[in-house]
Amino acid sequence: MNTVKKVVLAVLVALPVFAQAGEAIVKWHDFNDYRDVRPGNNGPKGAFHKNVAANFEKHFTKLAEQLPADYKLNVEVTELDLAGDVRFGGMNELRIVKPIYFPRIEFNYSLTDKDGAVVNQGDTVKLKDMGFMDKIKMGRDEAFYYDKRLLTDWFNDELLPSLKSKASAS
C-alpha cells in the first residue's frame, strides 16, 4: 500500500508540471515540392512522408513543452532538405549521409500566448548546418537526428532567449 501512495503522490505532483507545457502545431506543404524528402530502400513515398511528418511534429511538441503555460508554437514548413541524399546502391536506393549533404529547413512561425496575442514570429527562418557531422553526436541514434538537432539548436539559441528577454523587459 505504501508504494501505491507514493505513485499517486508522484502523479499528483507531476500533473501541474505537464499541464503547464506549451503546444506545437505544424503545417506542411506538399512533400513532393520539398527539396529532398525521398525515401530510401524503394519504400512507398506516402508512408515515408507520414513518418517524416510524425517525427518532426513529435519533436516540435517536445520543444514546445519548454514554453510557458498555454503558449502555442505555430510552424509552417516551407522547405525541407533532409541530411544525406538518396543514391543508388546496387538494387536499392539508400540515403547516404555525408558532409556535403547537410540538412536544411525553412519555415515560418508564430508564438502566441494564452490570449492568442502574437508574442514572437518569424517569416522564412532559414536553417542549415554545413558542419553537422563535425559535432559530437549526443544520445541515441534516432530517426532524422541531424535535422531535429538543427531545430533544437534554433529553439534553444534563438526562440527561448528572445522570450526571456521580452519577459525581463516587461
LINRAJO-V148845 format. One record per pair of residues at least 12 apart in sequence whose ideal C-beta (glycine too) atoms are under 6 Angstrom apart, sorted by sequence separation. I is the first residue (numbers start at 0). J is the second residue. If there is no record, write none. Layout:
I	J
I	J
This chain:
83	95
83	96
108	121
82	96
131	145
36	51
59	74
107	122
84	100
83	100
30	48
106	124
82	102
105	125
128	149
104	126
80	103
126	149
103	127
27	52
79	104
101	127
102	128
78	105
101	128
126	153
77	105
101	129
77	106
102	131
76	106
101	131
25	56
75	106
74	106
75	107
25	59
74	108
98	132
23	59
73	109
23	60
72	110
23	63
71	111
22	63
21	63
70	112
119	161
36	79
102	145
20	64
69	113
102	146
21	66
35	80
33	79
34	80
35	81
39	85
102	149
37	85
19	68
21	70
22	71
23	72
24	73
25	74
26	75
27	76
40	91
41	92
39	92
39	93
39	94
82	145
82	146
81	146
54	142
54	143
58	147
62	154
